Amino acid sequence: MKKMDQKLILKVKKFSSIHEDWLRKRYTYKTIEDPNLKQNIDCIIDDVRVNGDKALIAFTEKFDNVNLKKIGIRLSKKNIKESYNHVGSDEIDALIYLKERISKIEAQKLKHLKYDTTEQGFKISHTFQPIQSVGCYIPGGQAAYRSTLIMTVVPAKVADVPRIVVCSPPTFNGEINPLILVAADICGVNEVYRLGGAQAIAALAYGTESVKPVLKIVGPGNKYVTLAKIAISRDVAIDLPAGPSEVIILADDTVNPRYIAWDLISQSEHTSDNVVGLVTISEKIALDVISLLESIVPTLTRKKIIIQSLSKNGFVLLCKDMDEALEFINAFAPEHLEIMTDKPRNIANKITSSGIILLGEYSPVSASDYFFGTNHVLPTSGYGHVYSGLSIFDYVKRIDIVECSRNKLRSMQKIAKVLANSERLPNHFKAIKERFIDEY
């Protein structure tokens, strides 16, 4: 019997039908983790901490069906150079362009980290120092994103991080996508390891015989990687919990519905766990987009994943007015928000929580992924309420350098005395007073 193709299931919902619990469960402090999954992640991390390379080899053989004992955990310089033989010149040019674009944007941000605050007898120099080592997790397999390598590595290079490590899961034959390796070489990565999942995060955090630990771990991943990063964050800094991709499109009746349909499709083809949604005040737009999806998706090469994603986590939400739409979006805190309305910038000023905001019909998520120069490692699952997207700020420590004159310190004694006494810390004031004891 011929197996029937899965059908796309997507219907219009009204704002009034959305239960508050559906939004609340996205908030970081309300998320209920699967206790069995969390226990499995903790066991993997503990095993790597205790058994080092032996555990990495066992888990990689179990989850990836790859024998690291035979081919090695770390890729050699020869492995990386050979990857150029499998990559076209156009692909290399595209990687170089994206690297240079990200470098330019991040360098502009870096300029704002150094400045001075001065007044008579007093100066604070605001400066920074790079974190000394970072580990970048790059998803592999079907989700082998060389652009993500550039997004995570280039800000670290601009910040002058001296040691940058990359972990990416191997394919069935033990290789890593050659474009990831070429991107790593172009960006100046120091070390590349054939490691994925929670075991890679554990190795980066605690080290093994082959992997020296890092001070901070960045990069997106699946739920196993995300939970592992949260688990090790007690001991090692992480960037943000960045999970499966999300996009919400806010639209009125001025937009071309085909643009909406294709942007929803483009974000649905990552994995079946992606979240995509249209929020609109136009019933016609809502129905037109659903109709277009139903006609376009069955013709696509990645239709199975797209149908699963749209049917499982996709939604079309009809709101009575823009205020209601904004209430939903600010509660949802999407990773990507596309605003396709008559005056998108006016609406953008009312958004309080989103990883990135893209204005108008010609600023699609796909373009932000590849060439705008903004970073596509962004907060998901409601973390946009408290986190920003990855940037150079994640790779540096801000430091204040203070210099005060004798006269200025003398003039501020009274303030110090009042505050020190109010906090019952009298010796704080005495440490200042001692410098002027000859004046009393």
Protein Blocks (a to p, Z undefined) as FASTA:
>chain_A
ZZdddddddddddfklpcfklmmmmpmklpccdfklmmmmmmmmmmmmmnmmmmmmmmmm
mmnopafklnopbdcfklmmmmmmmccfklmmmmmmmmmmmmmmmmmmmmmmgccdddeh
iacdddddddfbdcddddehjllcfklmmmmmmmmmmnopabdcddddddfkopacfklm
mmmmmnopabdcddehjklmmmmmnopfklccdfbdcddddfklmmmmmmmmmmpccfbd
cddddddddddfkbcfklmmmmmmmmmmmpmmbccddddfbfklmmmmmmmmmmmmmmpm
klmmmmmmmmmmgccdddfbfklmmmmmmmnopabdcdddfblmlmmmmpcbdfbdcedj
klcfklmmmmnopafbdceehlmmmpccddfklmcccdddddddfklmmmmmmmmmmmmm
mnopaklmmmmmmmmmmmZZ
